[in-house]
Amino acid sequence: GKLINVWLVRGGMRSAKTRTGTYRVKARYTTKISSLYHVKMWYFMPHSGGQGQHGSGFMIDPFVGHSHGCINMYIQDAKVLFKHAKGKKLKVTVYGKWS
């Protein structure tokens, strides 16, 4: 119930939208390679099927290169969130969309 931080994130592209709703984080990985796209995902926390939030090396410009459905964050921001969430039940609410 306490706001700790706010991070700049980006979601999925129009053809692979990030699902909206409220989910529980199901696992935590410091690094994981996507089995579909073969890219490294830092501090990956899946919450809805194969979608989750993670640090991305492609977050150079948050308005370019949207994901295939995951919530992308800067790697250092994902690390901070990962550390804050350690040992806690994490609930994620995804809302809104790109216009």
N, C-alpha and C positions, 0 to 999 in steps of 0.2 A: 503493500500500500504506500510505499515511500518512493518518490522519484529519485533515482540515483544519477542518471545521465541521459542525454539525448544524443543519438548518432545519426549521421547522414547515411542513408541506405538507398538501394534501388532494387526494384523487383523485376519480374519477368517481362520479356518482350510481348508484343501483342499476340504473337502466335504461340506463346508458352507462358500464359499468365500465372502469376502467383495466386494460389487459392486464398480466398478471404475466409475468416472465421477465427475461432479461438481454439488453440491446440495446446497440448502438453509436449514438452521436449521428451523424446523417447530414448535418446542416447547422446553421448558426447565423445568427440574425436578431436585430438589436437591437430591431426592432419588426416585427410582421407582423399583418395583419388576417386573421382566420379567414374562409375562403371559405364555410364552412357557417353560422357563427353571427354573422358580421360584428362581432366584438369585437376590440379591440386586445390583442395578446399581446406583452408586453415580454420581451426576452431569450429568445426562443423557440428551443429546441433539440429538434427532432423526433427521435424514436428508434424508433417503432413505428407504421408507417403514418402517419396524421395525428396520432397522439398524441405528446406530448413533454412537456417541462416548461417553464414560463414564469411570469413575474410576472403577477399578476392584480389589477386594480383592484377586484375583487369579494371580496378576501380580508379584508374588514373583520372578519368573524367566521369563522374557519376551519372551524367546525362547521355552517355554514349555506351553502346555495347551491353544492353540489358541481358539479364540471365535467362536461363531456360526454366525459370520458375522459382528458383531459390531467392532469398533475400541476401544480396551482396552488401558487404561492409568493407571499410578499409581494414587491413589485416590487424593493425594495432588496436583499432576499436573492437574488433571481434575478440581479440585476446583479453581486453579489459572486461567485456561482457562475460566471456568464458570463465574468467577468474571469479567474478562476482556471483555467478550462478553455481559455482562448485558446491556440491553437497546440498543444493536446494531444489525443490520441485519448481521448475520454471514453466510458467504459462505464457504463451505467445498469442497476441491478438493481431491479426493482419487485417487491415481495413484500407479503404480507399483504392484509388487506381490512378495510373497515368492518364492524363487527358489527351 
